[in-house]
Structure formats: structure tokens, C-alpha cells
Amino acid sequence: MMTELGVASTPELLATLVPAAQRLARPAISNFPVGAVGLGTSGRIYIGVNVEFPGLPLHHSIHAEQFLITNAALHGEAGIRCIAVSSAPCGHCRQFLQELRGAAEIQILVTSDGPGSAFRSLSSFLPRPFGPPDLLHKDHPLLLEPHDNKIAILHGDEEAEAGGSGTCNGIGGGVEARLRVKAEGAARAAHAPYSKCPAGFAVADGRGRVYAGSYEESAAYNPSLGPVQAAAVAYMAAGGGGGAGKGYEFVAAALVEAEGAAVSHEATARIFLAAVAPRAHLKVYRFRSSADAA
């Protein structure tokens, strides 16, 4: 591919892929598409796009860099070397990227800068960062690193059900069970070191396919990506709807979060589903940490 496109290296290849990524963006409110393409330490390439949801507050939006990092996390990537993006990363994304190990050295290329544009370190975009080193021990796992949040005494909150028991809009209890398992796995893998409130969310489409995402916290709090948005990334990265003229074909969903969590995603999950998939059934599962259970 690099020979065909006339590029000499994989980082150079990223810039040539940005226009294709940009065409996949879903900026339903701003009409300002952003595409990002990143190279993982594994050598794999990941795409990210911005996504906006009509009828929802803007903080439900997914930024292209957030999409890219979440896409990489979903595929087991361990780190990001460089990113080419169609427009300069906003402050929100510069902050979100601080959650990665070695963030300062990630190389960023802004293709809208023109033919003479070059890769620059993330530290040049955010020279005095606030991030994990300010709040966490140096050995604490960061975003894209393995997490194993201890979850025990998982149970369903019957009062939180939006639909009837036993089935999810007619697609069967088997899918409901898979939703719970996937959401629980996502909660175990969540990056939530600041609130200590890991959470996972899973959605099912009409064919019974299940997509899950983990909560991804930022040291600055507001740039965090919720598990609902992370699951939406999983759905879209797998080719799910939501583009022009297409809806989100969610028929059921599951949220796994801690009992009495200081940070809860139930209310925002209900608002999200009411806007994008109003017929979807939501079930909420609460857990205590295994340390508490002991």
C-alpha cells in the first residue's frame, strides 16, 4: 500500500488515510467532520471520527481522537506512537491523550496545515500538562494498559428495567445474558483510577450482536469518555449504523456499575437511549468490589 500511495514510511501513510477517515465522521450537529488515523505500538493502524447525537447535550459527543483511542483499546492495543488528524486537536483531546503512557512523546500531524506540515510531539500542543503523574503512582496502569477491576456480588436492579423481564424486545434471554457478561467484562477493564467507579456498557442490535465499551476517565474529569459512548464506538467501528440517514439499531442494553457509585452512568444512559434508540430495553446491574465482599 505504501508503494502504491508513494509514501516511504508508515507514519507518512497515516496522512494519506485521513481523508477516508474524515468521510466516515458523523457530525450531525456541527457539520464539521474530523478524521484521525493512529499508529499503535503493535504496528496496527486505527481510525477515529467525530460523532454527534442530535437531541442530546454536546457533552455526549465523541471526539475523533477519543474514538481512535477507544477503537485501539477495543482491539487490545498497548500504546499509540503517532496520530494524523484533519484538524488540530482541541484542548479536550490534548487532555484526554494524557492518559496514555508516554503521552508527551506521541507524534501528531495536522493535515490541514498543508503540504509542509510535520509531526510534532503532543508536548508541543500541551506544554504544561496536568495528568496521571499528578494524581497516580507511576506504576498505576494507564489507558490502553491491562486493568482488572475487582467486581463481585453482581446483581440486577429490577427497578431499573425499562422493559419486561426475561426478554429484550423479543430477542431472548440469551442476548440479555450476553449483554450482562460483556458489560461486566467492560467494567473490569475500565480505566477509572480517579473516581474509583469503573463501569461498562453493552448494546445489542436486532440481529443479536453485542458491542461493549469501558469507562475511560481523564485526570481532568470532563474529557472522560463514558461507557455509553465507548459502546457506541464499538458498534460503529464494527460497521454499525448512525451515519447519514441511518439510525442506531439498538434494541437492548446493559450497564454495570458500582452500588452507590459517586459517578453513575444510569441517568445519562437513559437519556442517550431515549434520543438514539427509544425502544431499547435497558437493564442495570450493580456490584461491590471483591475487596468489599471479603
C-alpha positions as a Python dict, from the first residue, in 0.01 Angstrom:
ca = {
    (1, 'M'): (0, 0, 0),
    (2, 'M'): (279, 245, 86),
    (3, 'T'): (439, 193, -255),
    (4, 'E'): (107, 245, -431),
    (5, 'L'): (47, 570, -242),
    (6, 'G'): (402, 693, -287),
    (7, 'V'): (494, 713, 81),
    (8, 'A'): (816, 597, 241),
    (9, 'S'): (705, 515, 595),
    (10, 'T'): (404, 408, 797),
    (11, 'P'): (371, 747, 973),
    (12, 'E'): (356, 913, 631),
    (13, 'L'): (88, 664, 531),
    (14, 'L'): (-136, 789, 812),
    (15, 'A'): (-178, 1131, 649),
    (16, 'T'): (-294, 974, 322),
    (17, 'L'): (-567, 785, 509),
    (18, 'V'): (-710, 1088, 690),
    (19, 'P'): (-948, 1197, 408),
    (20, 'A'): (-1105, 849, 402),
    (21, 'A'): (-1146, 858, 780),
    (22, 'Q'): (-1296, 1206, 761),
    (23, 'R'): (-1566, 1081, 524),
    (24, 'L'): (-1680, 837, 795),
    (25, 'A'): (-1739, 1113, 1052),
    (26, 'R'): (-2092, 1171, 1182),
    (27, 'P'): (-2109, 1541, 1276),
    (28, 'A'): (-2487, 1564, 1272),
    (29, 'I'): (-2491, 1898, 1458),
    (30, 'S'): (-2177, 2089, 1360),
    (31, 'N'): (-2138, 1952, 1005),
    (32, 'F'): (-1763, 1974, 1073),
    (33, 'P'): (-1616, 1629, 1003),
    (34, 'V'): (-1293, 1529, 1172),
    (35, 'G'): (-1091, 1221, 1089),
    (36, 'A'): (-793, 1081, 1276),
    (37, 'V'): (-564, 788, 1196),
    (38, 'G'): (-323, 648, 1453),
    (39, 'L'): (-34, 402, 1455),
    (40, 'G'): (-19, 166, 1751),
    (41, 'T'): (299, 31, 1906),
    (42, 'S'): (190, -305, 1763),
    (43, 'G'): (215, -164, 1411),
    (44, 'R'): (-161, -171, 1362),
    (45, 'I'): (-346, 135, 1230),
    (46, 'Y'): (-666, 268, 1388),
    (47, 'I'): (-925, 517, 1267),
    (48, 'G'): (-1120, 771, 1470),
    (49, 'V'): (-1400, 1009, 1372),
    (50, 'N'): (-1613, 1268, 1549),
    (51, 'V'): (-1970, 1169, 1628),
    (52, 'E'): (-2255, 1395, 1738),
    (53, 'F'): (-2603, 1298, 1852),
    (54, 'P'): (-2898, 1525, 1764),
    (55, 'G'): (-3128, 1587, 2058),
    (56, 'L'): (-2854, 1530, 2316),
    (57, 'P'): (-2631, 1778, 2501),
    (58, 'L'): (-2298, 1837, 2329),
    (59, 'H'): (-2104, 1659, 2604),
    (60, 'H'): (-2242, 1331, 2468),
    (61, 'S'): (-2036, 1389, 2151),
    (62, 'I'): (-1737, 1169, 2073),
    (63, 'H'): (-1420, 1342, 1953),
    (64, 'A'): (-1215, 1182, 1675),
    (65, 'E'): (-913, 1126, 1900),
    (66, 'Q'): (-1134, 971, 2168),
    (67, 'F'): (-1287, 741, 1906),
    (68, 'L'): (-939, 642, 1786),
    (69, 'I'): (-808, 559, 2135),
    (70, 'T'): (-1125, 368, 2223),
    (71, 'N'): (-1104, 178, 1894),
    (72, 'A'): (-745, 87, 1979),
    (73, 'A'): (-847, -24, 2329),
    (74, 'L'): (-1121, -245, 2188),
    (75, 'H'): (-858, -423, 1978),
    (76, 'G'): (-611, -477, 2262),
    (77, 'E'): (-361, -213, 2154),
    (78, 'A'): (-91, -135, 2411),
    (79, 'G'): (11, 215, 2303),
    (80, 'I'): (0, 484, 2035),
    (81, 'R'): (308, 611, 1853),
    (82, 'C'): (167, 878, 1625),
    (83, 'I'): (-160, 1029, 1501),
    (84, 'A'): (-252, 1217, 1185),
    (85, 'V'): (-567, 1425, 1220),
    (86, 'S'): (-758, 1652, 983),
    (87, 'S'): (-776, 1946, 1227),
    (88, 'A'): (-565, 2044, 1526),
    (89, 'P'): (-668, 1852, 1839),
    (90, 'C'): (-890, 2059, 2066),
    (91, 'G'): (-789, 2116, 2427),
    (92, 'H'): (-1032, 1842, 2531),
    (93, 'C'): (-844, 1584, 2322),
    (94, 'R'): (-498, 1708, 2413),
    (95, 'Q'): (-601, 1643, 2772),
    (96, 'F'): (-761, 1303, 2702),
    (97, 'L'): (-440, 1181, 2536),
    (98, 'Q'): (-251, 1248, 2861),
    (99, 'E'): (-397, 920, 2994),
    (100, 'L'): (-160, 723, 2769),
    (101, 'R'): (183, 607, 2883),
    (102, 'G'): (450, 831, 2729),
    (103, 'A'): (186, 1080, 2614),
    (104, 'A'): (433, 1366, 2578),
    (105, 'E'): (618, 1180, 2303),
    (106, 'I'): (317, 1087, 2089),
    (107, 'Q'): (368, 1248, 1749),
    (108, 'I'): (81, 1450, 1598),
    (109, 'L'): (42, 1561, 1235),
    (110, 'V'): (-232, 1811, 1145),
    (111, 'T'): (-308, 1758, 776),
    (112, 'S'): (-498, 2087, 741),
    (113, 'D'): (-166, 2266, 800),
    (114, 'G'): (-83, 2189, 437),
    (115, 'P'): (190, 2011, 240),
    (116, 'G'): (468, 2137, 465),
    (117, 'S'): (312, 2002, 783),
    (118, 'A'): (523, 1780, 1004),
    (119, 'F'): (478, 1554, 1305),
    (120, 'R'): (514, 1735, 1637),
    (121, 'S'): (514, 1591, 1987),
    (122, 'L'): (198, 1611, 2195),
    (123, 'S'): (401, 1809, 2448),
    (124, 'S'): (429, 2091, 2194),
    (125, 'F'): (48, 2105, 2177),
    (126, 'L'): (12, 2096, 2557),
    (127, 'P'): (345, 2211, 2706),
    (128, 'R'): (240, 2218, 3073),
    (129, 'P'): (9, 1920, 3113),
    (130, 'F'): (-191, 1803, 3411),
    (131, 'G'): (-237, 1430, 3406),
    (132, 'P'): (-185, 1091, 3567),
    (133, 'P'): (161, 1175, 3713),
    (134, 'D'): (-7, 1441, 3925),
    (135, 'L'): (-260, 1201, 4079),
    (136, 'L'): (-141, 842, 4043),
    (137, 'H'): (156, 628, 4141),
    (138, 'K'): (397, 589, 3849),
    (139, 'D'): (323, 216, 3826),
    (140, 'H'): (-56, 252, 3812),
    (141, 'P'): (-198, 114, 3484),
    (142, 'L'): (-295, 384, 3236),
    (143, 'L'): (-533, 386, 2943),
    (144, 'L'): (-455, 104, 2693),
    (145, 'E'): (-282, -93, 2969),
    (146, 'P'): (-440, -402, 3132),
    (147, 'H'): (-691, -333, 3409),
    (148, 'D'): (-864, -584, 3634),
    (149, 'N'): (-1117, -403, 3849),
    (150, 'K'): (-1241, -640, 4117),
    (151, 'I'): (-1614, -698, 4079),
    (152, 'A'): (-1824, -925, 4299),
    (153, 'I'): (-2186, -972, 4408),
    (154, 'L'): (-2317, -868, 4070),
    (155, 'H'): (-2696, -840, 4068),
    (156, 'G'): (-2972, -684, 3859),
    (157, 'D'): (-3161, -376, 3966),
    (158, 'E'): (-3515, -474, 3876),
    (159, 'E'): (-3646, -123, 3930),
    (160, 'A'): (-3404, 0, 3665),
    (161, 'E'): (-3553, -214, 3389),
    (162, 'A'): (-3715, -24, 3107),
    (163, 'G'): (-3889, -328, 2963),
    (164, 'G'): (-4025, -663, 3074),
    (165, 'S'): (-3820, -932, 3239),
    (166, 'G'): (-3667, -1229, 3060),
    (167, 'T'): (-3651, -1086, 2709),
    (168, 'C'): (-3500, -782, 2540),
    (169, 'N'): (-3759, -655, 2292),
    (170, 'G'): (-3832, -1009, 2185),
    (171, 'I'): (-3476, -1118, 2106),
    (172, 'G'): (-3449, -1354, 2402),
    (173, 'G'): (-3286, -1401, 2738),
    (174, 'G'): (-2970, -1539, 2577),
    (175, 'V'): (-2888, -1196, 2441),
    (176, 'E'): (-2969, -1041, 2779),
    (177, 'A'): (-2718, -1277, 2940),
    (178, 'R'): (-2452, -1189, 2682),
    (179, 'L'): (-2517, -820, 2737),
    (180, 'R'): (-2452, -864, 3108),
    (181, 'V'): (-2134, -1065, 3050),
    (182, 'K'): (-1997, -812, 2801),
    (183, 'A'): (-2086, -513, 3019),
    (184, 'E'): (-1927, -682, 3321),
    (185, 'G'): (-1610, -751, 3124),
    (186, 'A'): (-1601, -388, 3013),
    (187, 'A'): (-1639, -273, 3374),
    (188, 'R'): (-1350, -495, 3479),
    (189, 'A'): (-1135, -336, 3207),
    (190, 'A'): (-1242, 25, 3275),
    (191, 'H'): (-988, 298, 3338),
    (192, 'A'): (-1138, 480, 3636),
    (193, 'P'): (-850, 549, 3877),
    (194, 'Y'): (-971, 893, 3985),
    (195, 'S'): (-1331, 825, 4088),
    (196, 'K'): (-1271, 453, 4152),
    (197, 'C'): (-1610, 393, 3988),
    (198, 'P'): (-1545, 151, 3699),
    (199, 'A'): (-1835, 90, 3465),
    (200, 'G'): (-1915, -96, 3147),
    (201, 'F'): (-2197, -66, 2896),
    (202, 'A'): (-2314, -303, 2625),
    (203, 'V'): (-2570, -275, 2346),
    (204, 'A'): (-2733, -535, 2123),
    (205, 'D'): (-2867, -482, 1774),
    (206, 'G'): (-3166, -653, 1615),
    (207, 'R'): (-2951, -942, 1494),
    (208, 'G'): (-2839, -1021, 1846),
    (209, 'R'): (-2486, -887, 1802),
    (210, 'V'): (-2343, -732, 2119),
    (211, 'Y'): (-2099, -442, 2146),
    (212, 'A'): (-1942, -323, 2472),
    (213, 'G'): (-1733, -32, 2594),
    (214, 'S'): (-1545, 63, 2911),
    (215, 'Y'): (-1548, 388, 3105),
    (216, 'E'): (-1231, 587, 3026),
    (217, 'E'): (-1151, 858, 3281),
    (218, 'S'): (-936, 1167, 3240),
    (219, 'A'): (-742, 1324, 3524),
    (220, 'A'): (-920, 1648, 3431),
    (221, 'Y'): (-1261, 1475, 3469),
    (222, 'N'): (-1461, 1649, 3192),
    (223, 'P'): (-1266, 1498, 2898),
    (224, 'S'): (-1353, 1147, 3027),
    (225, 'L'): (-1537, 920, 2783),
    (226, 'G'): (-1834, 739, 2932),
    (227, 'P'): (-1904, 369, 2880),
    (228, 'V'): (-2215, 453, 2678),
    (229, 'Q'): (-2008, 642, 2421),
    (230, 'A'): (-1740, 371, 2428),
    (231, 'A'): (-2001, 107, 2342),
    (232, 'A'): (-2125, 330, 2060),
    (233, 'V'): (-1767, 339, 1928),
    (234, 'A'): (-1754, -42, 1936),
    (235, 'Y'): (-2081, -54, 1741),
    (236, 'M'): (-1970, 198, 1478),
    (237, 'A'): (-1618, 56, 1445),
    (238, 'A'): (-1780, -277, 1358),
    (239, 'G'): (-1983, -112, 1081),
    (240, 'G'): (-2299, -27, 1276),
    (241, 'G'): (-2541, 246, 1171),
    (242, 'G'): (-2567, 607, 1275),
    (243, 'G'): (-2445, 765, 953),
    (244, 'A'): (-2644, 994, 728),
    (245, 'G'): (-2997, 862, 705),
    (246, 'K'): (-2923, 571, 936),
    (247, 'G'): (-3030, 520, 1294),
    (248, 'Y'): (-2872, 330, 1577),
    (249, 'E'): (-3034, -12, 1575),
    (250, 'F'): (-3001, -79, 1948),
    (251, 'V'): (-3277, -300, 2085),
    (252, 'A'): (-3130, -373, 2428),
    (253, 'A'): (-2856, -252, 2658),
    (254, 'A'): (-2690, -333, 2990),
    (255, 'L'): (-2499, -113, 3231),
    (256, 'V'): (-2269, -249, 3501),
    (257, 'E'): (-2162, -6, 3772),
    (258, 'A'): (-2091, 2, 4144),
    (259, 'E'): (-2356, 19, 4412),
    (260, 'G'): (-2375, 372, 4548),
    (261, 'A'): (-2123, 492, 4290),
    (262, 'A'): (-2004, 851, 4327),
    (263, 'V'): (-2008, 856, 3946),
    (264, 'S'): (-2316, 686, 3798),
    (265, 'H'): (-2394, 644, 3430),
    (266, 'E'): (-2753, 521, 3458),
    (267, 'A'): (-2924, 857, 3407),
    (268, 'T'): (-2705, 952, 3113),
    (269, 'A'): (-2754, 607, 2959),
    (270, 'R'): (-3130, 653, 2974),
    (271, 'I'): (-3107, 1000, 2818),
    (272, 'F'): (-2882, 864, 2543),
    (273, 'L'): (-3105, 569, 2460),
    (274, 'A'): (-3420, 785, 2467),
    (275, 'A'): (-3265, 1000, 2194),
    (276, 'V'): (-3098, 742, 1969),
    (277, 'A'): (-3290, 417, 2034),
    (278, 'P'): (-3610, 492, 2229),
    (279, 'R'): (-3739, 134, 2207),
    (280, 'A'): (-3425, -18, 2355),
    (281, 'H'): (-3459, -209, 2683),
    (282, 'L'): (-3201, -115, 2949),
    (283, 'K'): (-3107, -330, 3246),
    (284, 'V'): (-2872, -204, 3516),
    (285, 'Y'): (-2650, -433, 3725),
    (286, 'R'): (-2487, -318, 4048),
    (287, 'F'): (-2171, -460, 4202),
    (288, 'R'): (-1948, -431, 4503),
    (289, 'S'): (-1574, -473, 4474),
    (290, 'S'): (-1440, -814, 4571),
    (291, 'A'): (-1238, -641, 4845),
    (292, 'D'): (-1563, -514, 4997),
    (293, 'A'): (-1715, -858, 4960),
    (294, 'A'): (-1426, -1010, 5153),
}
